[in-house]
């Protein structure tokens, strides 16, 4: 096979192979108090970075608007295990506000409804798997 034909074949096959190794994630956020204004900040985290601020693999901020719930879609998320987090950034400073002992004072929710105790939940409590060519629906309840 000539180099030119090999190049053409790779150009056709590589995008298809990379798409097969990703999925779509739909995050449904509930419990939004729209009267507070602000933004909803969402992060998709791998285990080593969970839940470090600014270390999400994917993240997005969305204005609250008038709804008590919203839905965000992330396409082409690589296959793997992730934890999902959303918080209501009421003051719009792009940081989760907390009290003196570090407990959040802005509403926050974790995938699988993982609970905070003396800090953030363990990654294993919030972990969900993105599978190739499938849609994962994640429900986050802000508390």
Buried (B, 14 or more C-beta within 10 A) or exposed (E): EEEEEEEEEEEEEEEEEEEEBBBBBBBBBBBBEBEEBBBBBBBBBBEEBBBEEEEBBBBBEBEBEEEEBBEBEBEEBBBBBBBBBBBBBBEEEEEBEEEEEEEBEBBBBBBBEBEEEEEBBBBEBBBBEBEEEEEBEBBBBBE
